[in-house]
Structure formats: C-alpha cells, structure tokens
Amino acid sequence: GKRSAGGFVNAVLRTIARKRQSLPLPPRPESESRAAALDYFSITLSHPRWLAARWYDRFGFDATERWLQFNNAQAPVTLRVNSLRTTRKALVDRLAALDVRVHPGRFAPGALIVDEGQPLRGDGLAEGWFVVQDEASQLVALLARARPGTRVLDTCASPGGKATAIAATLGENGLLVACDVRGRRMSLLRNTVAASGATNVRLVQADLLRPLPFSTRFDCVILDAPCSGLGTLRRDPDIRWRRTEADVDAFASKQLAMLGQAAQMVAPGGRLVYATCSSEPEENEEVADAFLQTAADFTSIDLRTDGTVPTEVIDLRGQLRTFPHLHGLEAFFGAVFERRR
C-alpha cells in the first residue's frame, strides 16, 4: 500500500530483466544431490521449496523439472466448442475469418487451442460460440456421462464451463441444476449459462458445507471441489506463493465434508463425480478413499472400462489424472462413484 515504493520496485525489476543472463542463480545440478536439486527448483525455476520437494520425492528430478518449466511457460488460450450454438468445423471457419488460427486439443473432443489471433476480441464469446475452458477441465465434464433426459446437479458450478458442457448433452427433457455459494460467483455462472443458450439449466445459490435444499435426488452429482489449485500454476502463478503446505490438509478436510453432502443427492444407480485441480494426493486419492470408507452404499467406478475419457489420462487406480510432464495439461484429478441400486 505504499505508493512511493512502486518506482523502486519497477527499477529493481528492470535491472533484473537487463541482467537476467548473468544472475548468480543455482545451476542445474550434475549430481543426484537432493539439496542441490531443490535449490535449483526453488530459486532458478521459482517454485516454493516445500512444493518442489513434494514433487521431487514423488516423481524424480526429470519429471519435476519438466513440470516446473511447464508452469513457467505462457499458457495458450483454450476454447470449448458450444454445441448448442455451432459445430466444431463451423467454429474453426468462423475463427479463421477473424484471423484466429486454432488446432484440436489432444484429449478433449471439443477442445481448440489458439495458435494465433485474439478470439476474445470478437463477438464469439458474447454470442456463445465457445467457452474459454482448460482442456483438463473439459475432461472432468465428460465424467458425468450425461444422457438426454437425465437430471444432473453441479454443486460448485461457477464459472459454468462444465455445467454448460453437460447441459448441451441433456436435451430439452433433461435438467441441470447449477449451484454456488457466493453472489459474485452466481452472477458469473448466470452470465455463462445465458451466453451458452442452454434452456435446461436452473440456478440455485447453496452452501455445500450444509445440507442441500432439494427433495429429490439426481442421476448424477458433480463436485468440482474448491481446492489448493496447485495443479494450475501455469495459469494462476500467484497461487504458488499464496499457498502453504498446511493449506493442503485444510482443503482436504472441507472437500471430504462437501463430498458427503453431495453424495446425499445421488439417486440409487446414479453417479457421483469428485474432481479437483490440485496436484496433491491429500486432496485427491486420499479424499476418495476416505469417502469410500464411510459411504457403504457407494462403489468406485474404474474409468478404464467406463469409456468416458481417453485411457492415456487414466491412472492405475482407474481415475482421471492429468500431469504437465506426461500430458502437457494442468494437473487435474477425477474420481467417479456409483450408488448401489
């Protein structure tokens, strides 16, 4: 808040920019020293030491280095075709007319990666031709395996990318109820739904840490849980410095409570989707395992036989797992459960 510090900070940053090639940063280690590796990761590659240590211990030096370099690179704009407004081919042609060049995503069928141009400067976003949505996030929406005429509840739906993607598959007789807790998030969600043209979406402001205000159950309930966001450092670089290691357990505790509330709304034979954009097992596998220990009427679905997402992004536990060093995507997690009939 000290306004006079602005000039000083800018002068320091300009000096660093000029001398970036000669700064005394820790070099890439030639030995297998853990300490030297963490110096290189935390200082030269600019990540919190505690987080670099976690990834180094789980994945090794080479994978961690690629992951950190991925986080430090500029993220491309990724679009999802809105099938309620247009087709993939028509969207590519429309964008080309605006001097925007794209190529298909590697895993999500509706993903288009922008190579050149400014798609957000035209009318496409406002008119609902597309939604700006990360490719890994698009994969989470596929886990719902929504069918025409079914009822879906998206419990933490803002900004609405997954909700509108699912709504497009439900048809006129289907229903998607989209929830969030804060008024500002609800406004963002409302705008996304309106632009998409979806008419089968209803919005309900609700707190998932409390019992949900519904008297009937749903064929599918989705919890894309509030999380540490440590899997999205390329797109949200400030998170790396705002999060602490203690935050991971704090988020996991709330996520398990939310998952329990969401499970109450799943109809017999229905699906429950749990997802995060965290890289850490405490928020992912450990929450999924803890839920199954207390929810005797739910079983885990092995995505390797489910056919909802490509096998390349499914781990040995049968759960969605994307990694920067393996898939070139942000680190997302998704587990699917089914309620016994």
C-alpha positions as CSV (number, residue, x, y, z in Angstrom):
1,G,0.0,0.0,0.0
2,K,3.0,2.3,0.0
3,R,2.6,4.2,-3.3
4,S,6.1,5.6,-3.4
5,A,7.5,2.0,-3.4
6,G,6.2,1.5,-7.0
7,G,9.1,3.3,-8.7
8,F,11.7,1.4,-6.6
9,V,10.1,-2.0,-7.4
10,N,10.0,-1.2,-11.1
11,A,13.6,-0.1,-11.1
12,V,14.6,-3.4,-9.4
13,L,12.6,-5.4,-11.9
14,R,14.1,-3.5,-14.9
15,T,17.6,-4.2,-13.6
16,I,16.9,-7.9,-13.1
17,A,15.4,-8.1,-16.7
18,R,18.6,-6.5,-18.1
19,K,20.9,-8.8,-16.1
20,R,18.9,-12.0,-16.2
21,Q,21.6,-13.9,-18.1
22,S,24.3,-13.1,-15.5
23,L,22.3,-13.5,-12.3
24,P,24.0,-15.9,-9.8
25,L,21.2,-18.5,-9.9
26,P,21.8,-22.1,-8.8
27,P,22.7,-24.1,-11.9
28,R,21.1,-27.3,-13.0
29,P,22.8,-29.9,-10.7
30,E,25.0,-32.5,-12.3
31,S,24.9,-34.7,-9.2
32,E,22.0,-36.5,-7.5
33,S,22.1,-34.2,-4.5
34,R,18.6,-33.6,-3.3
35,A,19.6,-30.3,-1.7
36,A,21.1,-29.0,-4.9
37,A,18.1,-30.1,-6.9
38,L,15.7,-28.2,-4.5
39,D,17.9,-25.1,-4.7
40,Y,17.7,-25.2,-8.5
41,F,13.9,-25.9,-8.4
42,S,13.0,-23.3,-5.8
43,I,15.3,-20.4,-6.9
44,T,16.2,-20.8,-10.5
45,L,12.8,-22.3,-11.5
46,S,10.9,-20.1,-9.0
47,H,8.7,-22.5,-7.0
48,P,8.1,-22.9,-3.3
49,R,10.7,-25.3,-1.9
50,W,8.1,-27.3,0.0
51,L,6.1,-27.9,-3.1
52,A,9.2,-28.7,-5.3
53,A,10.3,-31.2,-2.6
54,R,6.9,-33.0,-2.7
55,W,7.1,-33.4,-6.5
56,Y,10.7,-34.4,-6.5
57,D,10.1,-37.1,-3.9
58,R,7.1,-38.5,-5.8
59,F,8.2,-38.1,-9.4
60,G,12.0,-37.7,-9.5
61,F,14.3,-35.0,-10.9
62,D,13.5,-35.1,-14.7
63,A,9.7,-35.1,-14.3
64,T,9.8,-32.4,-11.7
65,E,12.0,-30.2,-13.9
66,R,9.6,-30.6,-16.9
67,W,6.7,-29.8,-14.6
68,L,8.2,-26.6,-13.2
69,Q,9.2,-25.5,-16.7
70,F,5.7,-26.1,-17.9
71,N,4.4,-23.9,-15.0
72,N,6.7,-21.1,-16.0
73,A,5.7,-21.1,-19.7
74,Q,2.9,-19.0,-21.2
75,A,-0.4,-20.9,-21.3
76,P,-2.3,-20.9,-24.5
77,V,-5.9,-19.8,-24.7
78,T,-8.1,-23.0,-24.9
79,L,-11.7,-23.0,-26.1
80,R,-14.5,-25.5,-25.9
81,V,-17.0,-25.6,-28.8
82,N,-20.5,-24.8,-27.7
83,S,-22.5,-27.4,-29.5
84,L,-25.7,-25.6,-28.7
85,R,-24.6,-22.7,-30.9
86,T,-22.4,-24.2,-33.5
87,T,-20.3,-27.1,-34.7
88,R,-16.6,-27.6,-34.4
89,K,-16.0,-27.2,-38.1
90,A,-18.2,-24.1,-38.3
91,L,-16.4,-22.5,-35.3
92,V,-13.0,-23.2,-36.8
93,D,-14.2,-21.5,-40.0
94,R,-15.7,-18.5,-38.1
95,L,-12.5,-18.0,-36.2
96,A,-10.4,-18.2,-39.3
97,A,-12.5,-15.4,-40.8
98,L,-11.4,-13.4,-37.8
99,D,-7.7,-14.3,-38.3
100,V,-7.7,-16.7,-35.4
101,R,-5.9,-20.0,-36.0
102,V,-6.6,-23.0,-33.8
103,H,-5.7,-26.7,-33.6
104,P,-7.6,-29.5,-31.9
105,G,-6.8,-30.5,-28.3
106,R,-5.1,-33.8,-27.7
107,F,-7.6,-35.4,-25.4
108,A,-10.9,-33.5,-25.1
109,P,-13.2,-33.8,-28.2
110,G,-14.4,-30.2,-28.0
111,A,-11.1,-28.5,-27.2
112,L,-9.5,-26.0,-29.6
113,I,-6.0,-24.5,-28.8
114,V,-5.4,-21.0,-30.1
115,D,-2.2,-20.7,-32.1
116,E,-2.6,-17.2,-33.4
117,G,-5.1,-14.3,-33.1
118,Q,-7.3,-12.9,-30.4
119,P,-10.6,-14.8,-30.2
120,L,-11.9,-12.9,-27.2
121,R,-11.9,-9.6,-29.1
122,G,-14.7,-10.6,-31.4
123,D,-18.3,-11.5,-30.8
124,G,-17.7,-15.2,-30.4
125,L,-17.6,-15.3,-26.6
126,A,-20.6,-13.0,-26.0
127,E,-22.6,-14.9,-28.6
128,G,-21.8,-18.2,-27.1
129,W,-19.8,-19.8,-29.9
130,F,-17.4,-21.1,-27.4
131,V,-16.4,-21.1,-23.7
132,V,-12.9,-20.4,-22.5
133,Q,-12.1,-23.6,-20.7
134,D,-8.9,-25.6,-19.9
135,E,-8.7,-28.9,-21.7
136,A,-8.2,-30.9,-18.5
137,S,-11.4,-29.2,-17.1
138,Q,-13.2,-30.3,-20.2
139,L,-12.3,-33.9,-19.4
140,V,-13.9,-33.6,-16.0
141,A,-17.3,-32.7,-17.6
142,L,-17.1,-36.0,-19.6
143,L,-17.0,-38.0,-16.4
144,A,-20.7,-37.2,-15.8
145,R,-21.6,-39.4,-18.8
146,A,-24.8,-37.3,-19.1
147,R,-27.6,-38.7,-21.3
148,P,-30.6,-37.0,-22.8
149,G,-33.5,-36.7,-20.3
150,T,-31.3,-37.2,-17.2
151,R,-31.1,-34.9,-14.1
152,V,-27.7,-33.6,-13.1
153,L,-26.6,-31.5,-10.1
154,D,-23.4,-29.4,-10.4
155,T,-22.7,-28.4,-6.8
156,C,-19.8,-25.9,-7.3
157,A,-20.6,-24.9,-10.8
158,S,-19.2,-21.3,-11.3
159,P,-17.9,-20.1,-13.7
160,G,-20.1,-22.6,-15.7
161,G,-17.8,-24.3,-18.2
162,K,-18.6,-27.8,-17.1
163,A,-22.3,-27.0,-16.4
164,T,-22.9,-25.7,-19.9
165,A,-21.0,-28.6,-21.5
166,I,-23.1,-31.1,-19.7
167,A,-26.3,-29.2,-20.3
168,A,-25.7,-29.4,-24.1
169,T,-25.9,-33.2,-23.8
170,L,-29.1,-33.4,-21.8
171,G,-31.7,-32.3,-24.4
172,E,-34.9,-30.5,-23.8
173,N,-36.2,-33.1,-21.4
174,G,-33.1,-33.1,-19.2
175,L,-32.3,-30.8,-16.3
176,L,-29.1,-29.4,-14.9
177,V,-29.2,-27.6,-11.5
178,A,-26.1,-25.5,-11.1
179,C,-25.1,-24.2,-7.6
180,D,-22.5,-22.0,-6.0
181,V,-22.3,-20.2,-2.7
182,R,-21.3,-16.6,-3.3
183,G,-23.3,-14.0,-5.0
184,R,-20.5,-12.9,-7.3
185,R,-19.9,-16.5,-8.4
186,M,-23.6,-16.9,-9.1
187,S,-23.5,-13.8,-11.3
188,L,-20.6,-15.2,-13.3
189,L,-22.4,-18.5,-13.6
190,R,-25.6,-16.8,-14.7
191,N,-23.7,-15.0,-17.5
192,T,-22.1,-18.1,-18.8
193,V,-25.3,-20.0,-18.9
194,A,-27.1,-17.1,-20.7
195,A,-24.4,-16.9,-23.3
196,S,-24.4,-20.6,-23.9
197,G,-28.1,-20.6,-24.9
198,A,-28.9,-23.6,-22.6
199,T,-32.6,-23.6,-21.5
200,N,-32.4,-26.7,-19.3
201,V,-30.3,-25.1,-16.5
202,R,-31.7,-23.8,-13.2
203,L,-29.5,-21.9,-10.8
204,V,-29.6,-22.3,-7.0
205,Q,-27.4,-20.5,-4.5
206,A,-26.4,-23.0,-1.9
207,D,-23.6,-23.8,0.5
208,L,-22.3,-27.4,0.1
209,L,-21.0,-27.4,3.7
210,R,-24.7,-27.5,4.7
211,P,-27.5,-29.9,3.6
212,L,-28.6,-29.1,0.1
213,P,-32.2,-27.7,-0.4
214,F,-33.5,-30.5,-2.7
215,S,-36.3,-33.0,-2.0
216,T,-35.4,-35.3,-4.9
217,R,-32.2,-37.0,-6.0
218,F,-30.3,-36.7,-9.2
219,D,-28.9,-39.2,-11.8
220,C,-25.5,-37.6,-11.5
221,V,-24.0,-35.2,-9.0
222,I,-20.7,-33.4,-9.7
223,L,-18.4,-31.9,-7.1
224,D,-15.6,-30.0,-8.7
225,A,-14.3,-29.1,-5.2
226,P,-12.7,-25.8,-4.1
227,C,-9.0,-26.8,-3.7
228,S,-5.5,-25.5,-3.4
229,G,-5.2,-25.0,-7.1
230,L,-1.7,-26.3,-7.1
231,G,-2.3,-28.1,-10.4
232,T,-2.9,-24.8,-12.2
233,L,0.2,-22.8,-11.5
234,R,0.8,-22.1,-15.2
235,R,-2.5,-20.2,-15.5
236,D,-2.5,-18.9,-11.9
237,P,1.2,-18.3,-11.0
238,D,0.4,-16.3,-7.8
239,I,-1.0,-19.4,-6.2
240,R,2.4,-20.9,-5.7
241,W,3.3,-18.1,-3.3
242,R,-0.1,-17.8,-1.5
243,R,-0.5,-21.4,-0.6
244,T,1.3,-23.1,2.3
245,E,1.8,-26.8,2.9
246,A,-0.8,-26.6,5.8
247,D,-3.4,-25.4,3.3
248,V,-3.4,-28.9,1.6
249,D,-4.8,-30.7,4.7
250,A,-7.3,-27.8,5.4
251,F,-8.7,-28.1,1.9
252,A,-8.9,-31.9,2.1
253,S,-11.0,-31.7,5.3
254,K,-13.6,-29.4,3.7
255,Q,-13.6,-31.5,0.5
256,L,-14.5,-34.7,2.3
257,A,-17.3,-32.9,4.1
258,M,-18.6,-31.5,0.8
259,L,-18.4,-34.9,-0.8
260,G,-20.5,-36.4,1.9
261,Q,-23.2,-33.7,1.4
262,A,-23.1,-34.1,-2.4
263,A,-23.5,-37.9,-2.0
264,Q,-26.8,-37.4,-0.3
265,M,-28.3,-36.1,-3.5
266,V,-27.3,-39.1,-5.7
267,A,-30.2,-41.4,-6.7
268,P,-29.7,-45.2,-6.5
269,G,-27.7,-46.3,-9.5
270,G,-26.6,-42.7,-10.0
271,R,-23.0,-41.3,-10.5
272,L,-21.1,-39.1,-8.1
273,V,-18.1,-37.2,-9.7
274,Y,-15.4,-35.8,-7.5
275,A,-12.7,-33.6,-9.1
276,T,-10.0,-31.1,-8.2
277,C,-7.4,-29.0,-10.0
278,S,-4.9,-30.0,-7.3
279,S,-1.7,-32.0,-7.8
280,E,-1.6,-33.3,-4.2
281,P,-2.8,-36.8,-3.1
282,E,-4.3,-35.5,0.2
283,E,-6.9,-33.6,-1.8
284,N,-7.4,-36.4,-4.4
285,E,-6.9,-40.1,-3.8
286,E,-6.9,-39.7,-0.1
287,V,-10.3,-37.9,-0.1
288,A,-11.7,-40.5,-2.4
289,D,-10.5,-43.3,-0.2
290,A,-11.8,-41.7,3.0
291,F,-15.2,-41.2,1.4
292,L,-15.5,-44.9,0.4
293,Q,-14.6,-45.9,3.9
294,T,-17.7,-44.2,5.3
295,A,-20.1,-44.5,2.3
296,A,-21.0,-48.1,2.3
297,D,-23.6,-47.7,-0.5
298,F,-21.1,-46.3,-3.0
299,T,-18.6,-48.2,-5.1
300,S,-15.7,-46.8,-7.2
301,I,-16.0,-46.9,-11.0
302,D,-12.9,-47.9,-12.9
303,L,-12.6,-45.4,-15.7
304,R,-10.5,-47.8,-17.8
305,T,-13.7,-49.7,-18.6
306,D,-16.1,-46.7,-18.4
307,G,-15.4,-45.2,-21.9
308,T,-15.8,-41.6,-20.8
309,V,-12.2,-40.3,-21.2
310,P,-9.2,-41.4,-23.2
311,T,-7.2,-44.2,-21.5
312,E,-4.0,-42.1,-21.7
313,V,-5.3,-39.8,-18.9
314,I,-6.5,-42.6,-16.6
315,D,-4.1,-43.8,-13.9
316,L,-3.6,-47.3,-12.5
317,R,-6.4,-46.8,-9.9
318,G,-8.9,-46.2,-12.7
319,Q,-9.2,-42.4,-12.0
320,L,-8.7,-39.4,-14.2
321,R,-5.2,-38.0,-13.6
322,T,-3.6,-35.4,-15.9
323,F,0.0,-34.2,-15.4
324,P,2.1,-31.5,-17.1
325,H,5.1,-33.7,-17.6
326,L,3.1,-36.5,-19.1
327,H,0.2,-34.9,-21.0
328,G,1.0,-31.3,-21.4
329,L,-2.0,-30.3,-19.3
330,E,-2.6,-28.8,-15.9
331,A,-2.8,-31.3,-13.1
332,F,-6.4,-32.4,-12.6
333,F,-7.9,-35.3,-10.7
334,G,-11.3,-37.0,-11.1
335,A,-12.9,-40.0,-9.4
336,V,-16.3,-41.4,-10.1
337,F,-18.5,-43.4,-7.7
338,E,-21.8,-45.2,-8.2
339,R,-24.6,-45.6,-5.7
340,R,-25.8,-49.1,-5.3
341,R,-29.3,-49.7,-6.5
